[in-house]
Amino acid sequence: MAEVLVYVDHADGAVRKPTLELLTLARRLGDPVAVALGPGAADTAGALAEHGAVRVLTADAPRFGEVLVTPKVDALKAALDAVSPVAVLVPSSAEGKEIAARLAVRADSGVITDAVDVTAGDEGPVAVQSAFAASYTTKSRITRGVPVITVKPNSAPVEPAPAAGAVADLEVAFGDAPAARVVERSERASSGRPDLAEAAIVVSGGRGVGSAENFSVIETLADSLGAAVGASRAAVDAGWYPHAHQVGQTGTTVSPQLYVASGISGAIQHRAGMQTSKTIVAINKDAEAPIFDLVDYGVVGDLFDVVPQLTEEINTRKG
Ligand code: FAD
């Protein structure tokens, strides 16, 4: 059967959820062969096998930590040459998209980024993209080389599908492509909440929240749901929440199962980053706010009345 390369995003061997989602999509196209790189690469094998990887190619070398992106491209290109896959799937993170683009150039292949679905087609994989702030859905197929496709988080379910997951060393000859060398690393203080781009639930606040201190109302609701916290640009520009949490055209694009917007009007640039969420809930005191045009559930009311009640009800039901 045809094989499909899946680039593994992991932290010291802990496989991130978007990679497991890629394995679900890869199984539609052929047998998934996972490529895990850097420290802990071999520790990924258990989770990858559980979710359908027939093989896991691993490589570790100091260079993966010392130089940004290009050593990973060297390794993925080595895997591509060794496996001759029908497609390469990569998570749509900023790094994933750079890896995919560089790989496509080296392999003389086409690349599609930010797909929200991938299906098998008669003439090769078909990637679905959501364009122009989700006003259009496009389906595209790569016509040159081995298709390289990056897929947004939350585009497919995580499905257990036990497979062999045989681990093998990947031989990598590192090249001298233009590269950025790491000079220092410092760990970000963890909020204990899920990563914004990957979270299944995102709870966001906008200008209506009114101050940095008031964001605790949003955070408390987020914590009751195990959600990530997002913010509109107005709230970020006001200095109430860090830019890393901005949702929208110039922030992070999210596509969670549930998106809760409080005190956010629904400007086109905000919608561009959350419109593909599966279920959208908005709380706004203005019944005419544009956000209500795209919601599944809308509450017209003051967020400082509604959100604490919602949090309390969720906590009660959780017991
Ligand atoms: P407003 O539009 O001011 O809306 C606040 C809402 O809160 C109102 O609807 C009001 O009724 C409601 N409200 C007020 N008080 C309460 C209360 N107590 N209870 C309930 N509701 C209340 N924006 C983004 O978000 N992300 C981006 O990435 C982004 N990129 C941009 C890029 C460009 C090039 C440009 C030009 C703009 C961009 N913007 C972006 C900005 C965008 O146009 C809007 O200005 C911004 O999204 C507005 O944020 P907001 O909805 O929080 O604020």
Residues whose N, C-alpha, C, O or C-beta is under 5 A from the ligand:
A	BS01	FAD	G206 R207 G208 A231 S232 R233 A234 A235 V247 G248 Q249 T250 G251 G263 I264 S265 G266 A267 Q269 H270 I283 N284 K285 D286 A289 G301 D302 L303 F304
